[in-house]
Every structure is written in C-alpha cells, then in structure tokens.
C-alpha cells in the first residue's frame, strides 16, 4: 500500500483516486476550491454531455494531432467503458438524437454525489481549500491551506489541475510557472471552444447582443459546420464557432484575422432562394421582405447588413448570394476565462507512455493540463477521464517497479 497525493479534484483527479483506492492505495485529494468538480457541475447545467456514440476511429479523429498519444488511453477506457462506469453510479445514460451521450437526469449533481459517496466508501480523503504552491527544498509538496503552509511527502503524485478556462471555478493555469521552473516543456495555454471578436456596428451591439443565429452553416478553409451561434457585444460564439476554434485560432495567429462565411439559409439552394426573393410586394420594406421571403430573423438581417457595411444590394440574386455566404471577419479569440476549454499545456514529449513527467519521476499528469484540445460533444470529458484512468494505471506500474 502506497500514499498517493492527487492535486485537483476535477474529473481526471476523481477517477484516478477511485482507481487507485480500489487497488488498495491510501489516496488524498487536495483541492484548491471549497468543493470539488465545480467546472464539472457547471457543464452539467447544459445536460452533462458524457461522451459520444460515434464509431471509435471517427471519435479518435476529433483529437487531431494529439490522437497519437491519447489513443492508447482512450482505447483502454473508451466511450462504452465510460457509460458503464456512469451507469454504475446511477446515471442511466442514453444516446441523444445527435449521437451525444447524456445521463437520464440531464444533470451533473446526482452523478457527482454518488461518485463522492463511492470515494468516501473507498477511504479517499478529500481536503478542500488547499492551494498547491510547488515543492519545498527537500522535494516535499508545498501547500497553502486554511491553517497556513504545510508540506506532504507521498510516494507518488498526480497533477490534475485543469487548464485555464473558467478560472473562477478553480482552473487558472497557476501551475504553469511551477512546472516550467522544473524544466517541463509547456505549450502556451490558449482558449479553445470559445468565441471570437468581431467589429460589430453600434446598432448590432446595442440591439442584438445575446440573440441567436439558428440553423446556420459556417464555412472556413474548406470545412463547414452546421449548428447555431450567438451574437455577443464583442463578437460571436456558440457551437458552430467552437467546432472551428482551433483552425480559426491558427489562421489568426498566422494572418492577423480570419474570414468565415455564414450560410443563413442552408436548407435553401441559391436558385430557390433567389426565386423567393424575387417576389417582393410593392412598398414592402427590405427587412420585412427578408423576414417573410427568406425566413431570416431580425438578428440574421442585422448580421447581413453589418457584413455589407450597412447597405445591401436589393437585387434578388445579390441578396440570395449574400445570405448564402455572409462574410464575417474574426479579429481574435475572446479571453480564455470565457472559453469552454483550453488548448496547450504539458507537451506530449514531456510525458512517458504512463503519463509520468520525464523531468519529475513519480509525478504524473492527466486531464486538461496536457497539450490537447477537442470539440464539445463529449470529447472533452472523455479525454479527461481516460487520461485519469491511464495515469492511475501508470502510477501503479511505477510504484510496482520501485518495489521490485
């Protein structure tokens, strides 16, 4: 039996604690916030997307360049294993019409309560209100707690501190300098699954901030994504934008901005839309005509006008072409604090196949601290849980090797 310290009580840390405690180890979870898994709970307000039901090869492709080193972990703890685990906690998971997997309750709180009861029954100690501050001169872990500073000397340590999105929930990227000074290679933390800044007109900012663009298609660099977007006073966000956030961020880094095209009526081809727009009644305002003939919302019309510099060509063919490919220039990502997740983190070259840091023997990492990103749709939680399971297995392997 070994003493294990896990720093960070999000999904990756919690599932690693569960696996290690089941294997007979003494596990202490050190959590900075007053309660665990706050970001997990926030995600659950929208239904708690656990994972996705698509074929595994397609699923793995969602991780892009990180697939090579995430694949063994996800294959070891794949989507079906996640569903079985969640169902064992009473989730009664089901597949939605989009292929996404949810718990029957559509909430995170019942699952988390059952999970914490299981951990308590396994003897896992949860110590909240403890901020990790690095290592003491003798190599012990250093913390700041409610009663002041203290140290701990576990047999192995798992870091599961998250990225830097939603810092008010506990993940603020404060671990970056602590590892960097130990020589751990870290890719800069960047917003992922977040919105992008747009130079809207004053009219759009004042009248349509918070309005949705429904049933649209966004095209960029040969890719297209169907879904919805939301207008923000400073830009645009939402699922259709999030799915392109990586390529968009790269284009902005390279070129200073990125141009997307929004199809505001993807269900109508250009010819049919032109035909509808040609039937304008005498004296009808353009806004009313676009609402009735093209089926555009007031927010969609506002975006269309903004893209045209405030003045639209009213010829039916020109209007139809503009509706089918409304140009929008994105100036930069919105702040990381508003993003759903973050990209960057501990580089793959800095960890071994067991998720141990090569520069720090006995110290492992899992979850969003690692340099990967994925779209929403269940891929984020899946990778956090899978790497948590893999790191727990890696710790057991390392501890067993030491004993031998």
Secondary structure, DSSP 8 states (H G I E B T S, - for coil): --EEEEE--SHHHHHHHHHHHHTT-EEEEEESSSSS-HHHHHHHTTT-EEEE-S-HHHHHHTTGGGHHHHHHHHHHT-HHHHHHHHHHTT---EE-TTSEEE-TT--SHHHHHHHHHHHHHTT-EEEES-EEEEE-TTS-EEEEETTEEEEE--SEEEE----SSSGGGT---TTHHHHHTTT--EEEEEEES--EE----HHHHHHHTT-EEEEEEEEETTEEEEEEEEEETTEEESHHHHTTHHHHHHHHHHHS-EEEEEETTTTS-HHHHHHHHT---TT--HHHHHHHHS---HHHHHHHHHHTTT----SHHHHHHHHHTEEEEE-EE--GGGSSEEEEEE-GGGB-TTSBBTTSTTEEE-GGGBS----SSSHHHHHHHHHHHHHHHHHHHHHHHHH-
